[in-house]
Amino acid sequence: MIAYVTVGADDIARAKRFYSAFLPALDYELEERPDGLSYTLPEQAGQSAAMPDFYVKLPFDGRPASAGNGAMVAFKARSQKQVRDLHSAALAAGGFDEGQPGFRDSYGPRFYVGYLRDPQGNKIALFSNDPNEPGRDG
């Protein structure tokens, strides 16, 4: 099980603007710390901890942050509409479009996804795979 994901950022204020445009809508709560941002999901009854956490930090080695080639973090949205809304909000908050929301031929018929880059260049996906919503072929 993945416990947490960390991405680097050189400008924490810009990163906060970007990630706070969509993570709270996915139930993530923000805690600001001296070394960066911690977005966590609230604990559910009967669950020891909600995972995974998502951290945005200054690099520990003091060198500039860089995005990993081929690395991506995906966040599950509740619906196709929420994917569209949050993709738009993230763009307005300083993100860069890496693929407009929609279906992709290489994925299943219900996998609806939009891609972004955060201000640092980290790749982010927002997706929905709800079997109760229309699929690619219907």
NORDA-V143149 format. One record per residue. PHI is phi in degrees with one decimal (* if undefined). PSI is psi in radians with two decimals (* if undefined). OMEGA is omega in radians with two decimals (none if undefined). Layout:
phi->[PHI & PHI]
psi->[PSI & PSI]
omega->[OMEGA & OMEGA]
This chain:
phi->[* & -80.4 & -91.0 & -160.2 & -128.6 & -123.9 & -120.2 & -88.2 & -149.4 & -88.3 & -122.5 & -64.4 & -63.7 & -64.8 & -63.6 & -61.6 & -59.2 & -65.3 & -69.3 & -74.3 & -75.6 & -137.7 & -64.7 & -59.8 & -68.9 & -101.1 & 78.4 & -77.8 & -105.5 & -98.5 & -126.2 & -89.4 & -127.5 & -57.7 & -95.5 & 148.7 & -115.1 & -121.6 & -107.0 & -130.1 & -90.0 & -67.2 & -68.4 & -100.8 & -56.5 & 79.3 & -115.0 & -69.3 & -162.4 & -86.9 & -134.5 & -91.7 & -81.1 & -128.9 & -116.0 & -122.3 & -134.4 & -68.5 & -59.5 & -65.1 & -82.2 & 82.1 & -83.9 & -60.4 & -69.9 & -143.8 & -84.2 & -79.0 & -74.3 & 94.1 & -86.2 & -154.7 & -114.9 & -113.1 & -116.2 & -84.9 & -96.1 & -82.8 & -159.6 & -62.7 & -62.3 & -65.3 & -56.8 & -62.0 & -63.6 & -73.6 & -60.9 & -62.9 & -63.4 & -67.3 & -63.5 & -65.4 & -95.8 & 105.4 & -82.3 & -124.3 & -69.2 & -123.0 & 156.9 & -59.1 & -57.8 & 167.0 & -83.8 & -121.4 & -58.1 & -80.3 & -113.9 & -60.2 & -67.6 & -113.8 & -78.7 & -111.0 & -145.1 & -127.1 & -115.5 & -139.3 & -120.5 & -75.7 & -58.0 & -88.4 & 106.0 & -68.8 & -86.5 & -128.1 & -117.1 & -118.5 & -138.5 & -136.2 & -138.9 & -75.8 & -68.2 & -89.2 & -103.5 & -58.3 & -95.7 & -58.4 & -98.4 & -154.9]
psi->[2.39 & 2.20 & -0.66 & 2.81 & 2.40 & 2.35 & 2.60 & 2.66 & 2.42 & -0.45 & 1.66 & -0.62 & -0.76 & -0.72 & -0.72 & -0.77 & -0.79 & -1.00 & -0.54 & -0.16 & -0.33 & -0.49 & -0.67 & -0.56 & -0.30 & 0.30 & 0.18 & 2.40 & 2.46 & 2.34 & 2.12 & 2.34 & 2.85 & -0.52 & 0.03 & -2.66 & 2.43 & 2.05 & 2.14 & 2.66 & 2.50 & 2.60 & 2.50 & 2.65 & 2.31 & 0.08 & 2.36 & -0.64 & 2.56 & 2.27 & 2.80 & 2.70 & 2.78 & 2.13 & 2.49 & 2.02 & 2.72 & 2.45 & 2.39 & -0.51 & -0.04 & -0.11 & 2.89 & 2.54 & 2.61 & 2.62 & 2.48 & 2.35 & 2.03 & -0.14 & 2.47 & 2.55 & 2.27 & 2.36 & 2.30 & 2.19 & 2.94 & -0.39 & 2.93 & -0.69 & -0.72 & -0.65 & -0.86 & -0.81 & -0.78 & -0.59 & -0.81 & -0.76 & -0.71 & -0.65 & -0.77 & -0.38 & 0.31 & 0.09 & 3.02 & 2.39 & 2.30 & 0.08 & 1.95 & 2.62 & 2.43 & -3.10 & 2.63 & 2.29 & -0.53 & -0.07 & 3.08 & 2.88 & -0.21 & -0.02 & 1.89 & 2.15 & 2.56 & 2.48 & 2.54 & 2.89 & 2.37 & 3.04 & -0.39 & -0.25 & 0.02 & 2.39 & 2.33 & 2.41 & 2.46 & 2.16 & 2.79 & 2.51 & 0.71 & 2.08 & -0.22 & -0.05 & 2.78 & 2.50 & -3.09 & -0.61 & 0.17 & *]
omega->[3.09 & -3.11 & 3.12 & 3.07 & 3.10 & 2.97 & 3.12 & 3.08 & 3.06 & -3.11 & -3.07 & 3.14 & 3.10 & 3.12 & 3.12 & 3.13 & -3.12 & -3.04 & 3.12 & 3.08 & -3.12 & -3.08 & 3.08 & 3.10 & 3.09 & 3.06 & 3.08 & 3.09 & -3.08 & 2.94 & 3.11 & 3.14 & 3.14 & -3.11 & 3.10 & -3.04 & 3.06 & 3.06 & -3.10 & 3.04 & 3.12 & 3.09 & 3.10 & 3.11 & 3.13 & -3.14 & -3.10 & 3.09 & 3.06 & -3.11 & -0.03 & 3.01 & 3.13 & -3.09 & 3.03 & -2.98 & 2.91 & 3.13 & -3.10 & -3.10 & 3.09 & 3.11 & 3.13 & 3.07 & 3.06 & 3.12 & 3.12 & 3.09 & -3.10 & 3.12 & 3.12 & 3.04 & -3.12 & 3.10 & -3.13 & 3.07 & -3.10 & -3.06 & 3.07 & 3.12 & 3.13 & 3.05 & -3.13 & -3.11 & -3.10 & 3.05 & 3.12 & 3.14 & 3.14 & 3.06 & 3.14 & -3.12 & 3.03 & 3.10 & -3.14 & -3.12 & 3.09 & 3.13 & -3.11 & 3.12 & 3.11 & 3.08 & 3.09 & -3.10 & -3.06 & 3.12 & -3.13 & -3.04 & -3.13 & -3.10 & -3.08 & -2.96 & 2.98 & -3.09 & -3.11 & 2.87 & 3.05 & -3.11 & 3.14 & -3.13 & 3.09 & -3.12 & -3.09 & 3.03 & 2.98 & -3.05 & 3.00 & -3.13 & -3.02 & -3.13 & 3.13 & 3.11 & 3.11 & 3.10 & -3.10 & -3.07 & -3.08 & none]
